[in-house]
Amino acid sequence: MVPSEVLNSPSFPLQFHLQVRTELAALIPVLQWFESHGRSFLPDSVLWQCKVALAEGFTNTVRYAHQHLPPTTPINLELTLQSHSLEIRIWDHGQPFDLQAKLDSLQQHPLAPLEMESDRGLLFMRSLTDTLQYIRTGEGRNCLILQKSF
């Protein structure tokens, strides 16, 4: 006989997609989308940490990657849930950016993260996730990848 929790458990991976316009006001529906899908599967601390990292990644996309693009430029998001991990992907249409080089230079910065006027969000994202990458895709887009195990 199969235990009821196995019969009722979802089949992983679970994948969810969202597309929004390039505007800061879209942050609210982005966070609601994430919470609506993650709430049932993630510990509260992981849900909170990932919401902060997602908010930083999304606002960076709007403010920097898409700063010279029209508000109609889409931002695509993907959430993949596994039984003990998650991955968030944010695709943008901005110029390539060497995230690892930037993080390396920030690590050598003499000021504490809260004293820095800019780039704090990158440090927050790095500290709240297990893996943080920014890659250029074959179709001329960039993808911010945030991974977290729990």
N, C-alpha and C positions, 0 to 999 in steps of 0.2 A: 504494500500500500504506500502511495506517495503522500508525504506530509502536505497539508493544505497550503503552507507558506510557499512550497515549491510550485504547486499548481497555480497559485495566484501571483507568483513573481513574474516580473516582465522579462521578456527575451532581450538580453543585451547584445549588441549595443543599441541604445535608443538615440535617434538623431532628430534634431529639430532645426528648422531654418526660419530666418526672418530677414526681410529687406526693408530698410528705412531710408528716408531722405537725409541729405547732409545738413542737419540742423541740430543744435543742442537740445531743443525741445523733444527730440526723439529719444533722449536718454530715458525718460520716464517709461515709455512703452518697451524699450529695450530691457530695462531692469525688471519690469512686470513679466515680460516674456520669459526671462531667465528664471525668475522666482517661481512662476507657474509650472515650469517643467522640472526644476531642480528641487523644489520644496519637499516632495515625497521621497526623494532618494538620498539627499545630502544631509549630513550632520549640520546643525545650526551654525557652528563655527566655520565650517567649510562654505556653506551658503553665503555667509556674511563676507568672508575673505574673497570669494570669487565675485561677489557683487561689486566690491570695491575695485578689484582688478579690472573687471569688465567696464565699470564706469570710467576708470582712467584710460583704458584702451580706446573706448568709444569716443570720449571727449578729445583725446589726442588725434584721432582720425578726423574729426570735424575741424578742430582748430589748426592742425598742422598739415596732415596729409592732403586734406581737401580745401585748404584755406583759399586757394585761387580758383576753385571749381564751383559751378553753380549749385544751389541747394537741391536741384533735381538729380544730382549725381547720386547713384545708389550706394549704400553701404550694406554689404551682405554679412550676416552673422550665422554661425552654425554652432550648435551645442551637441556634443556627443557624450552620452552618459554610459559608463561601464559599471560593473558591480562595485568597484572600489576606486574608480578614477573618473575624471571628466576632462574634456578638452573643449575650449572655446576658440573659435576662429573668427577673425574680423577681416574682411577683404576691403581694400580701398583702391582708388585709382590714382593715387599720388605718385610722387617721384620716389625712386628707391632710397632707402635709408639704412645705414649700417648700425643696427641696434646694438650688436655686441661691442663694436668699437666705442659707441657712446657710453654703454654701461661700464666698460673697462676704464674709460677716462673719468667717469663719475666716481668709481671706486677709489681712484687716486686723488680725488678732490679733497682739500683739507677741511672743508666745512661740513658740519653735521647736516643730514638731509633736511631737517626742518629749518635750517638757516639758509638753504638754497632757494633762490627766487624761482628758478625754473628746473625742470627735469626731476622734481620730486616724484611725480607720478610713475616715471620709469622705475625708480628705486622701490616704490610701493609695489608695483606689479611684480618685480623680481622677487621681493621678499614674501609676497603672498602666494606665489605659485611655485611649483617644482621645476617647471620648464617654461621659459619665455623666449620665443623666437620671432623674427620678422623676416620673411622670405619674399623674394620676387618670384611671381608665378610665370608660367609660359605665356599667358595671355596678356601680359603687360600690367598685371595688377600686383599688389602687395598683400601679404597675409600675415597678420599678427596671430600667433599661436600661443595660447595659455593652457598649461596642463597642470592638473592637481590630483594627487592621490589621497585617499582617505581610508 
